[in-house]
Each structure stands twice: as structure tokens, then as C-alpha cells.
């Protein structure tokens, strides 16, 4: 089995990707400092896969931990998730974000070049597009000035990767620009587990439905959209995980020193209120939500054009918005147990 290093592999998207890698006949080697995840996820992964996954506790900025992993395992690819991602916190602590998000990529690229590891899938974000002038968003859509230090780290990391590949390092890279990951594994054994107050819509919805939060605030209902609330492209996390597996296979067929970018979304936009109503439909729970003022920095509407990833990788989202809400709710209910 090809061994693939997953940095941040105990996190939300990383853990789901580990499952899909195993299904595809590859062996995930997980590195995570557990700053935004829980070691208990390893037990859950074992329940899903029937296999105890190899796990290292450590910081991706620490090259010595990477080197120790390479002594134990012949790595044939890396999926790099490890990054801080809270927009508000990045505004308050920008150096923390630049040091971790950009710094860890530099350390990782040095390590890969030294070890002769050729394939890298980088976790980027649709945040690099800002508020696009034309929708849907294609990979050729111009990137905008970032709204936050977090968003800027993704732009900077993409630029680093472009320059690095131009230098002929013997590495093949794809940056996946995610839209809005939601949902949970259909087994309800792994899912999104935010620390503290959720920064994302769907965990706030499920926690409100579970009585953990008093109410959900919808930030604005007077935008130029179907019902006045903001529009996003919500992609099920298992679909997103599968996109990483397809990307690794694609990289292995490329010439040395290649760089490419793919949008990963459903190709459809849904408003915040549509997400709420989809959740109420599948859960049977009436949500306590209120309309609040607009939130500074929110993009009004964005969704992906997925033509490129559909054609080049043969990948297409399989799960619906209702599937995502059902799996998110089942995961939330399982947390009580």
C-alpha cells in the first residue's frame, strides 16, 4: 500500500480523507498536534475502517518530527491540511497565522524535496476569490485581496507553491480550493467538532437544535439573493475527501514539476435560509433562529463552476444538501452518547 502523510489528519476533513484513502487501497500516516482536534478520533476511525491508523503527535513546523516519520515509513505523497482557520482569530493574531500556515508549508516543502517525495495535495480555499464579479467561480476567476489574514495565508501559500514548482524541485502539486465543507461520515462516528463557539453555520445549526446554543443568528436578509441571505456552495465532507483521493491518482500520472488548481464544490449555491429549512425538513426539529444585522466581511454569494474537476479528475459531488444536513444531525445526536 502506498503510504500517504496527512498533516492535520485528525481534523474534520483530514479524518474523512483518511477513511477514503484506505478505501482506495492507500495507507494514511496521520500527523496532528491536536490543537483543533481530539485523539479520540483514532478510535472512531478504527471503528469505521477496522484498522488502527498510524498516528504521530506533532507540529508540522517541526522538521524533526517529519524526519522521524520518514525513517519509519516510505512516504509516496502528502496531503497538507494542517493550518489554523478561524477568520476572526486571524485578524486578532495575524502573526500566529502566518507563522503556522505559511511556515509549516515551507518546512514541509523542504522536507519533501530532501526525501524525494513527489506528490502534494494542498488544502486551499475559495476565500482566495473574495466576492467574485462573475458567478459561478472558475479556476480562472481572478483572486481578490483577502478579507482576513487567514485568507491571505492561503493566497501566499498558493504563490509559494507556484514559485517552488517553477524552480524544478521534482514535485507535483495540486491546490484544491474548497467551497463550504459540511456533513459528517454516514456512520455518524466522525464529523465536525469545533472547539468553543462554532464559527461555521452548520455546527451552529446542529448545536442550536440540540439545545447547546440558545439561538442561531442569520446575518442579514436584505442581500441581493433569492431570500436575502448569503449564498454558499455547501459540499459534503465525504465528497471532498474523495476529491483528494482522485487528486492523488491524477498527480501520479503527471510529468514532474507540475502545478494545478481545482475548485471543489457542488456547482450549486444555497442560501443560509435554504440550509436552515433543509435541516428542519430532515431532522423534524424547528430551529430557533433570528435575523440579525449584516456581518462585516461576509461575501454575499459565491459558488463553484466544477467543470474542470468533473472532466479532468472524473470527480463529481454525490451527496445532496439534505444528505449533508441529515449526516450532520446524526453526528450531533451521537455526541450526546
C-alpha positions, -999 to +999 in steps of 0.1 A: +000+000+000+013+035-008+018+054+023+004+090+023+012+115+050-018+135+061-009+166+081-038+177+103-052+142+097-071+141+130-092+171+120-126+173+103-116+170+066-084+150+073-101+122+092-127+117+065-099+117+039-080+090+059-111+068+055-114+074+018-076+068+013-079+034+029-109+025+008-088+033-023-060+010-011-036+036+003-023+038+039-027+071+057+000+082+081-015+109+103+004+138+118-016+162+141-007+184+170-043+181+183-046+218+188-080+217+170-089+180+171-092+151+195-072+120+197-104+100+203-110+103+165-084+075+161-108+051+180-136+063+157-115+057+126-107+022+138-144+015+143-152+027+107-122+010+089-114-020+112-078-008+112-057+012+138-042+040+118-006+051+123-006+084+142+021+109+153+015+138+176+035+168+165+037+202+148+042+204+111+065+233+117+089+208+134+110+192+108+124+167+132+090+150+136+087+148+098+121+133+096+113+107+122+081+097+103+102+093+071+126+070+090+096+047+099+078+049+066+085+053+029+061+082+020+048+085-015+027+116-011+015+143+012-019+158+018-014+191+037-044+201+058-025+214+089-035+251+093-053+275+116-086+286+100-106+309+123-111+341+104-118+363+135-088+349+154-065+355+124-075+392+124-066+394+161-035+373+159-021+376+123+015+365+132+002+333+147-015+325+113+014+335+091+039+316+113+018+284+113+001+284+079+029+297+057+057+285+079+045+249+080+043+248+042+079+259+039+091+233+063+071+206+045+084+215+011+120+214+023+113+180+038+096+166+007+124+178-016+150+162+007+131+129+009+123+127-028+085+128-021+069+138-053+032+144-048+015+171-027-022+180-024-026+213-007-057+224+012-066+258-002-099+277-001-125+296-022-117+325+001-089+334-024-117+346-048-132+371-024-165+384-037-163+374-074-176+397-100-189+368-122-206+336-110-201+307-109-164+308-100-140+291-123-103+284-116-095+313-140-115+338-118-091+364-106-081+362-069-091+392-048-075+409-019-080+387+011-106+398+037-085+383+066-050+372+074-063+336+072-074+342+036-041+359+028-022+328+041-040+307+015-031+331-013+005+333-001+008+295+001-005+292-034+021+317-046+048+298-028+038+266-045+038+282-079+073+296-074+085+264-059+073+242-088+089+267-113+123+260-096+121+224-108+121+207-074+108+174-088+074+178-071+039+177-085+013+198-067-024+204-068-041+231-048-078+222-040-099+253-035-127+241-012-160+258-010-180+251+022-175+216+037-205+203+057-219+170+068-203+140+085-195+104+078-227+085+073-217+062+102-220+092+125-187+082+140-167+112+128-177+147+119-170+184+126-162+190+163-155+228+168-138+239+200-159+265+217-185+285+198-187+273+162-175+297+135-193+278+108-230+277+100-239+240+102-223+232+136-242+262+149-274+249+134-269+214+150-259+228+183-289+251+184-312+221+176-295+201+203-301+229+229-264+237+233-269+272+218-299+293+226-305+306+191-289+309+157-284+343+141-287+348+104-265+377+095-287+398+071-317+390+050-315+420+027-288+409+003-294+406-035-302+368-033-334+347-036-344+352+000-320+379+011-295+357+030-260+349+018-253+322-007-226+295-005-217+262-021-220+235+006-202+203-002-204+171+018-172+163+035-171+127+022-173+141-014-145+165-005-124+136+009-130+116-023-117+146-043-083+142-025-080+106-035-089+113-071-063+142-070-035+119-058-042+095-086-041+124-111-008+136-097+008+102-102+001+105-140+016+139-144+050+149-156+075+160-129+072+197-118+036+203-124+011+227-106-026+228-110-057+241-092-092+227-089-124+241-074-141+215-052-178+222-047-212+210-059-217+236-086-248+249-068-254+278-044-277+277-014-288+305+008-284+304+046-321+302+050-323+273+025-298+254+046-318+260+077-350+248+060-332+217+047-321+209+082-356+214+096-370+191+069-347+161+075-344+165+113-380+173+121-367+200+145-379+236+144-348+258+148-348+289+169-332+315+146-334+352+143-324+377+116-295+399+127-276+427+110-251+421+082-217+408+093-187+428+082-166+410+056-192+384+046-191+376+009-227+380-004-227+350-028-203+325-043-205+290-057-182+269-078-180+261-115-169+224-112-165+217-149-127+213-147-126+188-118-155+169-133-137+165-166-101+162-156-104+141-125-137+124-132-150+136-099-185+149-091-203+155-058-226+127-050-243+139-018-272+164-017-277+193+008-304+172+026-279+143+029-254+168+044-279+180+070-291+145+079-255+133+085-246+164+104-276+159+127-269+122+132-233+131+142-245+158+166-270+134+182-243+108+185-221+132+205-246+131+234-239+094+238 
